[in-house]
Each structure stands twice: as C-alpha cells, then as structure tokens.
C-alpha cells in the first residue's frame, strides 16, 4: 500500500463527506469556520457568564478561547478513535476485492482528521490574532503535542478495530463511551467546579492531561506537565505495536469475518 494510495483514500474521504452538495469540498472549510464563530461569539456570552457564577473568571473572549482550545483537540481525538474503530467494516467491500494491507489502511483517516483539525486551528489562530490575543513561542510545541495525542487515539482505535471484527457491539459501545468520555473531561466546564474527590479520579482520564497541555500552551503560555504526556505517548506506542502484532496474527481471520 503506497503513500499515494493512502493520500488518494484521504482525498476521497473528504469528498465523500459532502458528496452531492453544491459546494462540495468547500464545506471542509465552511463548517470549521462556522463552529469557531459559534464558539467564539455565542458560547462566550452564555457559558462564560454561567461559569463566572462558580468563581471562574474570564475576559470577554476568555471562555471562547478556553472552550475552543479544548474542543478542537477533543474532536480530533474522538473522531479518530471512532472512525478508525469502524474502518474495517466501512471498507469491507474494498478489503474483499483488493489485496490491501490492513495495517496501513486506517492511515487515511488520520490524514483526513489532521486536515480538518488544521483548517479549524488556522481559523482559531486567526480569531486570536483579530482580538489581539498574544501568541507565545511555546506554540512551537503544539505539533508535537498533536502527534502524541493522535498516536494515542489512532492506536486505541486500531486495537478496537481489530476486536470489532469479531465483536460487533464494540463499534456501538465505542460511540457511547466517547459521549461519556466527553463529559468526564473538563472541556466545557472548568475543573475548579468539580469536587475534590472526583477531581482525583479525573487524573486517570488520559484526555484530561492532553486538554490541560493544550491549554497550558495556548492560554497559560507555559510548558505543560511532560510526565503524563510521556506516559501516554509510551502507552500509545505500546498499543500500536500490540495492534500490529495482532493484525499480523489475525489478518486471515479478519478477512474471513469481514
């Protein structure tokens, strides 16, 4: 499976998202822009005021920055996990007709989600520049942070994709867990309003550390805590190696079950 073929899958994936629409691929730019505007102009007025009643202080656009920095990272993570989990089912017809490497097939999803994240983040950066928000040199670490986060997301989805071939319920269960996972991560709320007993449990949530790292760089202009990120990066690599080992052992069975 060549890089050109993976790129072609990613390009076709973007086209298929809005197939039949008049604007076609332009929606890949329009939707992130609309989302940024909604988060920036509406949520800052509604949720920002609500959180201030709990003692969280935000400037006019402070909550928008807080929200967008978390939700962009979450969207990239959750979409990658959900779509990679379903990749063998989604491409079952192709797998049955073409001799394609199953270990490389999900990579096109990673490229697609990275493109969508990149477009959204560019609009977010433009918004910050328009309101005069300062950018720091710590932003140079954001690509590395994204790489570690997506390694974890991709590896988790890859393992689930293998198991989902044999256990059909995993696909639906993954969607349910991701919805619960979203609300167990301080994305739309601040961690200060969470009781201390629950706050300690949140430390076991990998996305708490990723989201905190994004906000440390973007909002606090400082280096995030590197130890949790290193542990999560190692966990992502371990899951990836496990998935590659499993698919080497089970590839024939996967093709038969698909």
N, C-alpha and C positions, 0 to 999 in steps of 0.2 A: 504494500500500500504506500504509494508515493506521496510526498508533501503536496504535489499539485492536485492529487485526488482529494486529499483532506481539505485543501483550500476550496476546491470545487464543491464539496459537500457543504462547507460553511457558507459559501456564496448562495447555494441553492436553498439552504435552510433559511437565510434571511429573506430570500424572495418568497418562499412558501408561507412565511408568517402573514404576509399581506397579499397573497395571491388573489386576483380578481378585483382588487380595489383600484380606483382610478390613479391614485398617487403611487401605488406600488411600494418600492423600496424607500421612498421618501418618508414613509411612516416610521422607519427606523430612527429618523432624526426628529420627526414631529412629536412622537409620543414621549421621548425623554424630555424634550423642551416643555411640553405641557405639564408633565409631572413636576419638573423643577419649579415652574411658575406656581402650580397649586401649593406645593410645599412651602415655597417662599412667601407667597402673598396671602394665603388663606390660613394655613395652619399656624403661622406665626402669630396671628391675631386671636385665634381660638384657643389652641392648646397652650400657647405661651402664657396667656393670662391665667389659665386654669392651673398650670404648674407653679406660677408665682404664688398662688394661694397656699401652696405647700412649702413655701420658703425657697423655691428655686428662682434665682434672679437671672433675667435675660434682658438683653437690649432689644431694640425694635426687631432686628432680624436674628437675634441670638438663638431663639428656638428653631428657626428655619435652618440655620447652619448646623445646630445640634442634630436635628431630625434628618436632614439630607445626608450628612456625613455618615450616619448610621444606616439609613435605609438603602443607600446605594450599595454599600458593602454587603448588606443582608440580601438584597435582590440578586447580586452576582452569585453569592454563595448558594442560596436556596434554589435558584433556577438551575444552577449547575448540578446540584445534587439530584433534584427531581428529574431533570431531563436525561442525565447520564444513567440513572436508575432504569429508565424506560427505553434506553437506546436499542437494546436487542429486540424488544417487542416492536418498536417503531420501524426498525429496518429489517424485519423478519423476511420480507419478500426479497430484498436485496441479498441477504445472507444465504437464502435458499437457492439463488440463481447464480451468484458470483462467488468465486473463491477470494474472499476478502478477509484480511487479518482482523480478528475480533479484538485483539489487544490494542489496536490503533484506531479502531472505528470511532470510539467516543470522542476523539480529539477534536473533531469538527465542532462539537458542542462547546468545548472550551474556547475555541476561537470565536464562535458566534457570540457567546456571553461576554467575552472580553471586548469585542467590538461595541456591543450595546453599552457595557459599562463605560468604555472610553468615551463614547458620544455623550452619555449622561454626565460624566465627570467634567468634560470640557464645558458643557453648559453651566454646571455648578461653579466652575472656576470663573467663567465669565460673569456670573451673578456676583461672586465675591469681589471681583475687580470693579464692577459697576457701583457697588455700595461702599467701596473703599476699604474693604477688609484686608488686613495685611497678610501676605504670604511669607513663609519663612523657608530657610534653606533645608529644614527638616523634611520638606515636601519631596526632596530627592529620594527619601526612603519609601515613599508610597508605592512605587512599582515593586519593590522587594516585599513589602507587606502584602500587596495584592497577590504576588506569586506564592507566598507561603499559605495564604488563605485559600486560594484556588487549588493548590496542591492538596490541601486537606479536603476540600469539597469534592474535587474530582476523584480522589482515592476512595472516599466514602461512597460516592455514587457508583464507582466502578465495582466495588465489593457487592453493593446492593443489587447492581445489575446482574451479576453472576447468580446470586441467590434467587433473584426474582424469576429467572428462567424456570426454576424448579418449584418455587413457592409463589404462586400468582398474587397472593394477598400482599406481598411486600410493596408492590407499586402503590396500592391504595393506602397502605399503612404509612408509607413514607410521606405522602401528602398530608395525612393527619398529623404526624409527628412534626412536620415542618411548620404547620399552623400553630401548634402548641409551642414549638421552639421559639417562634417569633415573639410571642407574648412572655416567654420566660427570659427574654433578652431585653435589656434596657435600651430600646430603640426609640419608642415614642414617649417614654417616661424616664425620669432621672432616678438613678439608683438610690439617691438620698431618701426617697419617699418609701423605700422598701424596708420592712422591719429587719433588725439586725440578724435575727435567726434565719430568715430567708436569704439575706444578703450573703451569708456564708455558703449557702447551697449554690448560689449563683456562680460562685467561683469555680464550680465544677462544669459550668457551661462553656464550651470552647468559644462560642461566638461572643461571649461577654469580653473575653480577652482580645479578640480581633476588633470588635467595635470600639473598645476602650483605646486600642492602639491607634485606630483611625482618628479618634477624637483628640488623643494626646498630641498628634502631629498637626492636625488641622486647626483645632480650637486652642489648645494649650501651648502650642509651639514648643514642644519639648520631646525628648526621646521617650518612646513608650517602654514599658517593662519588657525587657527582651527575653527573660527566662521562660514565661509562659509561651511566647511565640516560638522559641527554640524547641520546647517540648512538643507543641502542636505540629511544628514542621517535621520533627522526627516521627511523630505519630502518623502524619500524612504519608511520609515516605515508607514507613513500615506497612501501612495499609495498601499502598500502591504495589510494593513488592509482593505482598501476600496475594493481591488480586492477580498479578501477572503469573504467579506460581499456580494459582487455582485455575486460571483460564488455560494454562498450558496442560494441566491435568484433565480438565473437563471440556475442552473445546469440542471434541467429537460428540459428547453427550449434549452440550448446549445446542449444537447444530441439529441433532436429532429431536430435541424437545421443542425447539423453535419451529 
